[in-house]
Amino acid sequence: MKLAALFRKDLLLLLRDPWGLVLLFLMPWALVILMASLQDSTFRTLDEQHIPLLLLNEDADSLGNTVSRELADSHLFDITTTAPDGQPLTAEAVETAVARGDYLIGVVIPSGTTDRLRQRVARGVAQAFGGEEDTVAEAETDPLSAQPLEIRLWVDPTAKPSFRATLLSAVREHMLTVQNRLLLGEISRHVNRLIPMPIDLEMETEGWITVHESYAHTSSTADLLPNATQHNVPAWSMFAVFFIVISLAGNMIRERETGCFARLLTMPCPYALYLTGKVLVHLLVCLLQLALLLVTGLYLMPHLGLPPLRLGHDHAALALMCIAVSLSAVGYGLAIGSVARTAQQASIFGAVSVVILAAIGGVWIPTFVMPPLMRTVARISPLNWGLEGFNTLFVRGGGLSDVAPYAAASLVFFAIMLGVAIVRRKMKS
């Protein structure tokens, strides 16, 4: 009866602030949907993207046409080849348009690029077959032919360096393809001059070697492909659940300030029973939060054009992780509520510490892109344990034994935080 009364008391404390309770569910719900929508393009394949690109092909020959065709065939870009104002497109106009932010990329292939490439290949092959003197004389009469070929590429300053590097790699690949074809053609021409038997080295090598890219999976996890929903729902669910510390710590401090806590202790109510009532009520709130976010991922995300959430194949492991994560968040709230002297201290420290733990735990930035020291520090964050446990279920297709270490770490953290709350109470009494 005592525990039931304490449970009812803590439940009424939450219900007396209906707007706070609504925000406790509404804010995480909106956060998960927003972040999954914003990051959805990161997980889509390249042919679903439409990057605005302004292209000026002044070459209009093999190299320029091949690069233009390959860029169009990639389906990665929305390619524009005319000036927005209807004026003739120039290299300066391309650079200006990209600098203004009208296009993310601008590409200019100068006139005569293919001809100069042919000359350079012919000169190199002739030199290889003993025509050094002719080659030197040609270079002296035409100094321009000895200069490097140049394709101009401008990238919006707001683009990430990794994107710029990827784009440059793709353009270089197309240029090397054309260069190799011209080189083989010139070699064939010179060899045919030397020997009576005709030889044609201009073979089509495209498709000889292909790279097949896919996510590693087992036969039981083939349907658990990484996507924005799979990654964002567990990550931001952890962030949301741990914000229970503000509500829980605030309730504990208000009870002390209003004298409610002192009156409870005058009754035959052990402090452990008082904490148990807090744990049960707020554990229920955390589990309802997780249930709302999981249901959102399962049923609402597809209606927003996002992939649905896959819960993995072990529901017992999922239940264990939900309980362990919720208890670790509740335990953290109990510790803050016991240590903080005022509601302002509890709210500020609770909010800032959760943000810090989320940042170092991989909620905002994946741990694999962190420096080695920060990857080690991430392991002390309880949000990281929960995130890794949910990722093991949702993406790696793990089971109960796979998530046991993460659940155990969360439960140990809960026990330590509960111990902090008890020790703090004994110090005050």
Residue pairs with C-beta under 8 A, 6 or more apart in sequence:
2 268
2 269
2 273
3 273
3 276
3 277
3 280
6 269
6 273
6 274
6 276
6 277
6 278
7 277
7 280
7 281
9 277
10 251
10 277
10 278
10 280
10 281
10 282
11 281
13 251
13 254
13 255
14 20
14 21
14 247
14 251
14 281
14 285
15 21
20 247
24 243
24 244
24 247
24 285
24 289
25 288
25 289
25 292
27 240
27 243
28 236
28 237
28 239
28 240
28 241
28 243
28 289
28 292
28 293
29 292
29 293
29 296
31 236
31 239
31 240
32 232
32 233
32 236
32 237
32 240
32 293
32 296
32 297
33 296
33 300
33 301
33 304
35 232
35 235
35 236
36 228
36 229
36 232
36 233
36 297
36 301
36 306
37 228
37 304
37 306
39 228
39 231
39 232
40 227
40 228
40 305
40 306
40 307
41 48
41 49
42 228
43 226
43 227
43 228
43 231
46 74
46 75
46 76
47 74
47 75
47 76
49 76
50 76
50 77
50 78
51 76
51 77
51 78
51 104
51 105
52 77
52 78
52 80
52 102
52 103
52 104
52 105
53 71
53 77
53 78
53 79
53 80
53 103
53 104
53 105
53 106
53 107
54 79
54 80
54 81
54 89
54 94
54 97
54 98
54 102
54 103
54 105
54 106
54 107
55 68
55 71
55 79
55 80
55 81
55 106
55 107
56 81
56 89
56 90
56 91
56 94
56 106
56 107
56 108
56 109
57 64
57 65
57 67
57 68
57 81
57 109
58 64
58 108
58 109
58 110
58 111
59 65
59 109
59 110
59 111
59 112
59 113
59 114
60 111
61 113
61 114
61 115
62 114
62 178
62 181
62 182
63 109
63 113
63 114
63 117
63 175
63 178
63 179
64 109
64 113
64 114
66 174
66 177
66 178
67 107
67 109
67 151
67 171
67 174
67 175
67 178
68 79
68 109
70 174
70 177
71 77
71 79
71 107
71 174
72 79
74 170
77 105
80 103
81 89
82 89
83 89
83 93
83 97
84 97
84 102
87 93
91 108
91 110
91 152
94 106
94 107
94 108
94 152
94 154
95 106
95 154
97 103
97 106
98 104
98 105
98 106
98 154
98 155
98 156
99 154
99 156
99 157
101 156
101 158
103 156
104 155
104 156
104 159
105 153
105 154
105 155
105 156
105 159
105 167
106 152
106 153
106 154
106 155
107 151
107 152
107 153
107 154
107 171
108 151
108 152
108 153
109 151
109 152
110 150
110 151
110 152
113 149
113 150
113 151
114 178
116 144
116 145
116 149
117 149
117 178
117 179
117 182
118 182
118 186
119 138
119 142
119 145
120 145
120 149
121 179
121 182
121 183
121 186
122 186
123 135
123 138
123 139
123 145
124 183
124 186
125 183
125 186
125 187
125 189
125 190
126 134
126 135
126 190
127 135
129 190
129 194
138 145
139 145
139 146
149 175
151 171
151 175
153 167
153 168
153 171
155 163
155 164
155 167
177 206
180 205
181 202
184 201
184 202
184 203
185 201
185 202
187 201
188 199
188 200
188 201
188 202
191 199
191 201
192 198
192 199
215 225
215 226
217 224
217 225
217 397
218 397
220 313
220 397
221 313
221 396
221 397
223 310
224 230
224 310
224 312
224 394
224 395
224 396
224 397
226 395
227 306
227 307
228 306
228 307
229 297
229 301
229 306
229 307
229 308
229 309
230 307
230 309
230 310
230 394
230 395
231 391
231 395
233 293
233 294
233 296
233 297
233 309
233 394
234 386
234 387
234 390
234 391
234 394
235 362
235 363
235 387
236 293
236 363
237 289
237 290
237 293
237 294
237 390
238 325
238 358
238 361
238 363
238 383
238 386
238 387
238 390
239 354
239 358
239 363
239 383
240 289
240 293
241 286
241 289
241 290
241 325
241 326
241 329
241 386
242 329
242 332
242 354
242 357
242 358
242 382
242 383
243 350
243 351
243 354
244 282
244 285
244 286
244 289
244 329
244 330
244 333
245 329
245 332
245 333
245 336
245 350
245 354
246 333
246 346
246 347
246 350
246 351
247 282
247 285
247 333
248 278
248 282
248 330
248 333
248 334
248 336
248 337
249 333
249 334
249 336
249 337
249 340
249 343
249 346
249 347
249 350
250 337
250 343
250 346
250 347
251 278
251 337
252 261
252 278
252 334
252 337
252 338
252 346
253 337
253 340
253 341
253 342
253 343
253 346
254 260
254 343
255 261
255 264
256 262
257 343
261 274
264 274
265 271
265 274
271 422
271 425
272 422
275 334
275 418
275 421
275 422
278 330
278 334
279 327
279 330
279 331
279 334
279 418
282 330
282 333
283 323
283 326
283 327
283 330
286 325
286 326
286 329
286 330
287 322
287 323
287 326
290 322
290 325
290 326
294 309
294 311
297 308
297 309
298 308
298 309
298 311
299 308
301 307
301 308
301 309
302 308
309 394
310 394
311 318
311 393
311 394
312 318
312 393
312 394
312 397
312 398
313 397
313 399
314 393
314 398
314 399
314 400
316 400
317 393
317 398
317 399
317 400
317 402
317 403
318 393
320 400
320 403
320 404
320 407
321 386
321 389
321 390
321 393
321 403
321 406
321 407
324 386
324 389
324 406
324 407
324 408
324 410
324 411
324 414
325 385
325 386
325 389
325 410
327 410
327 411
327 414
328 382
328 385
328 386
328 410
328 411
328 413
328 414
328 417
329 382
330 414
331 413
331 414
331 415
331 416
331 417
331 418
331 421
332 382
332 413
332 417
333 350
334 417
334 418
334 420
334 421
335 417
335 418
335 420
335 421
335 424
336 346
336 349
336 350
336 353
337 346
337 421
338 420
338 421
338 424
338 425
339 420
339 424
340 346
340 349
354 383
357 381
357 382
357 383
358 364
358 381
358 383
359 365
360 374
360 377
360 378
360 380
360 381
360 384
361 367
361 378
361 381
361 382
361 383
361 384
361 387
362 370
362 378
362 381
362 383
362 384
362 387
362 388
363 383
363 387
367 374
367 375
367 378
367 384
368 375
370 378
378 384
382 409
382 410
382 413
385 406
385 409
385 410
385 413
386 406
386 410
388 406
389 403
389 406
389 407
389 410
392 398
392 402
392 403
392 406
393 402
393 403
396 402
